[in-house]
Amino acid sequence: MEIANNFEYLLSDYPKPKIVRSSKTPFRINVLRVGFQTLGKMFPKTGAELAFKLFTTPNTKANHKVSDPILEKARIFEFMYGKFLLKGYEWGEGDKVVLLVHGWRSRGTALRSFVPGLVKQGYRVVAFDGPAHGDSPGKRTTLPQFSGAVKAIIRHIGGAEGIITHSFGGASTVFALKDKEDQILIDKLVLIASPSSLEYMADHFLGYIKAPDAIIAKFYKILENRIGISLTEAQVSKFNDDIQVNSTLLVHDKKDDAVPFSEAESVFKEWDNTRLLATDGYGHFQLMKNPDVVERVVGFFGKAKK
């Protein structure tokens, strides 16, 4: 373990995942790429609308293949968000609440590794399946919609002492916290493998489908119209003065190939009262299962105050 200036490099004996990637591009992706090349030449507006639809559609819904004691102890509830009845989960009996916010194509219970430690420290832990995710309804969702769901669950539970997020859930949570009309006060925030730039997420997606320039330009206009701000401003690193958070812990793996480590570094450089915990070799998902990471995150919260 190395700690300097609120930066910690975690040395862990927890086994690192063996990542095997195929060099072959799936057939359906090749078909999509050819289709977007054609649309870009003939109907770029239609191509941009289709690209945005794909960008906002989780192509799979996470589910549990097997059960475990944490899942079985969850108290399940529902809460309203707009016209949707979203699914929620709860553990513990404490007065202070820690909210778990999952990432894209995931579900609230994916962060359950943090539940036992937090409950032991006296917290009540709440999670939820975001719109179009897990057991909640919907086929598509956007950053503003997901952020709205974060605000809805916080209102439903009467506020939160802290929030632990993963990936897209981190960006969505920060966008929720920066809402000046509905200011939310949070003592401690954890951003695990979270992107800072919405533009990065869009560029990554457009590069994957090999969208031509004619589609990209129109896609960005659609995206900016839906989120209400320009992509150059839609950066978590710029929101330090817009949110009410006492302290933040960033957790990111240096070999994360979904959200690069530089995204965490950009937030670390700009935010006050922020610590950065770096791992090496656990990728985008497995770092949440690393017991050393779990211990650091749970320890960040300390015992719940009465």
N, C-alpha and C positions, 0 to 999 in steps of 0.2 A: 504494500500500500504506500503510495506517495501522495502527500498533500502539500500544496503550496498555493497561496493566494486563492483559496476557495476552489481549487482544482484538485480532484483526487483521481489517480489512475488505479483502478481496482485490479489487484493481482489475485486471481481466484483459481482454485484447483477443480472447480466444477467442470465436468467434461464439456468440451466444445462440440457443437454439432458438426457432422460431416455433411457438407453441402455438395450434392451432385447435380449439376445442371446439364441439361441436354443442349447440344449445339443446333438441334433441329427446331425450326420455328413451327408452331402448330399450324395445321392446314387452315383452320378458320381465321387465324391472324393474317396469313398470306392472302386469303380471299378478301378480308377487310381492307388490307393495304392496296390491293388492286382496285377495289371499289372506290376508295377515297381518291386515288389518282385519277380515276375516270370522272368522278363527281367534281373534282377540282377544276377540270378543264371545261366541263359542260354546265354544271349546276353548283357553283361554290357555296351559295347560301344554303341550299339543301344539305350539302356535305357538312357545313359547319353546324347546322342544327342537329344532324345525326351524330356528329362527333360529340356535341354537348350532351346529347341524350345518353350516349355510351359513357361519357365521363362522369355522369351523375347516377349511373346505374350499377349497384353492386352485382356482379355477375354470378355470385354465389351467396348463400346465406349460411353462416356458421352454425353448426349444430354439435351436440355432444354425442359421440359414439358410445361412450361409457359414462357411468355415473361415478361420483366419489363423495366422501363424507361432507365436504364443503358445499357441494351442490345440493345435497339432500337436506342440509340444515337451513338452506335459504328460505326465507318467508317471501312468498311471491305476492305482488300487488300490481295494480294497474293505475295509471294516471292519464289525464287528458292533456293532449297537446294539439291545439287546433281541432281538427275533425278526427284525429287519430287517438286511439286508446293504446298507449305504449306500455310495455311490460317492464316491471321493476323487481328488484331483488334486495333483500335486507338481511343483515346478520347482526347479532349483538343487541345490547339494551342501553348503551350509554347515551348520555344527553348530547354529547358532541358527535357530529357526523363527519365521516370522510366519504366523499363521493368518488366512485370509479367511473371513468369515461373511456370507452373502448374506441378502437380505430376502425378503419374502412374494412368492410367485409368480415367484421368480427362481431362480438356480442359482449354484453356487460360482464358476464361470468368468466370471460377470458382473463380478467385481472384478479381472479379469486385467490391467487397465491399470496396476496397481501392481506387477505381477510383474517386468518387466525392470529397473526401478530398484532394487528390493529385492535381486534376484539379483546385480546389479552391485555392490551394497554388501556382498555376502558372505552373504546370508541364504538359507535354504531356505524356499520358500513353499509352503504347503499350503492347499487349499480342499476343500470337500465339498458335495454336494447334500443338503440337509436332508430329513427325512422328508416324503414326499409332494411332493417338489420335484425338478426336473431328471430325472436318470436313476436316482434312488433310488426304492424302492417305497413304496407307501402312497397312500391317497386323502385322508386327513385328518390334521391335526396341531394340537397346542395349544402354548401357550407353554412349559409344563413339559416336553413331549416334545421340542420343538426345543432347549430348554436342555440336556436330557439328552444330545442328540446332540452338542452343543458339548463337553460334558464327556467323552463317549466318544471323540471324535476327538483331544482333548488327551491323554487317557490312551494312545491308540493311538500317537501320535507321540512320546510321552515328554516332554510339556510344550511350552510355547511361550514365546518371549521377548516376543512382542507379538501383538496381534490387531487387524485392521482389519475393521470391520463396516458394514453398510448397513441402515438402516430397522429392520424387525422383527428382523433379525439382531442389531442392537445391544441392544435390550431383552432378547432371549433370552440373549445373552452375559452381560450384567450379572446376570441371574437365575442363570445358571450359576456365575458368580464369587462370588455371595453365599452359596452353599451351604456352611455351616459344617462339615458332615460330610465334605466332600470339597474342602477349601480349595485353590484354585488361585492360584499366585503369577504375576503378569504384570508385566513392566517397563513396557510402553507399550501403551495402548489407544486406538483411534481409533473414534469413534462418528460415522458419516456419516448425516445426515438421520434420526436415531434418535428415536423417541417416548420420552417419559419416563413418561407415564401410560397404563396399560392401560385405565383408565376412558375416556380420550380415544378410544382405538382402538375401544372398544365403543360409545361414544356416536356416533362417526362412522358406524359400520356401521348401528346401529339407526336413526339419522336418515335414512340413505340408503334403507333399505327401508321407512321410515315405520311402524315398529312401534308399535302402540298401548301405552298405559301398562300394561295388564294383562299384556301379553307382556314388556315391559321389566323389570318387577319380578321376574318368574320367571326371566327370562334372566340377570339379575345373580346370583341365587341359584345357578343352575347354574354360572356362570362362576367365582364365588368358591369353590364347592365343588371345582371341577376344579383351580384354581391353589393352593388351600390357604391363601390369605390374603385379607383384605378388599381391595376395590378402592381404598379410601383409602390403604392401605399399599403397594399394588402400584405404586410410583412409583420410577423409576430415580433421581430426584433425592434420594431419602431413603436411598440405600444407600451413601453415602460411607464410613461407618464399618464396613460389612459386607464390603467387598471389599479384596483385597490387590493394588493397582495403584499403581505409583510415579508415573506421570504419564499424563494423558489429553488427547487432542486432539479437540475437537468441531468438526465441519464441517457447516454448515447454510446453506441458501439462504433469503434473506428472502422470496422469492416461492414457497416450497414450499407447494403447495396440498394435498399429501397429509398431511404432518406439519408443522404450523406452526412458525415460527422460535422462538416462545415456549417450545416444548418443550426446545430446546437451551439457551435462556436460563435455564430453571429449574434445569437440571443445572449450568450454569456458576456460578450463584450459590451452590449448595450444596456442590459438590465441591472438595476441596483439589487443588493441583498440576494445575490444568486450564486449557487454552487454548481459545479459541473462534475459529475461522476462518469468517468470514461471506462469502458470495457473494450476488450480486443478479441474478436473471434466468435462472438455470440450472435452476430447479425441483428436483424430487425425484430425478431420475435423471441428467440431463446433467452435473451437477457432478462426477460420478465420471469423466467423459470429458475434463474440462477439464485440459489438461496442466499448468497452473499449480497447480491443486489437487493433482494427482498429485505434482508436484514438492515441494509443501509437506508432503504426507503422508509421502513417502519420506524427505525430509529430517528429519522428526520422529524417525525411527528412527536416523539416522546409520549409520555403518559397523558391521557386526557385529563384536562383540568376540570375540577368540579365547579 
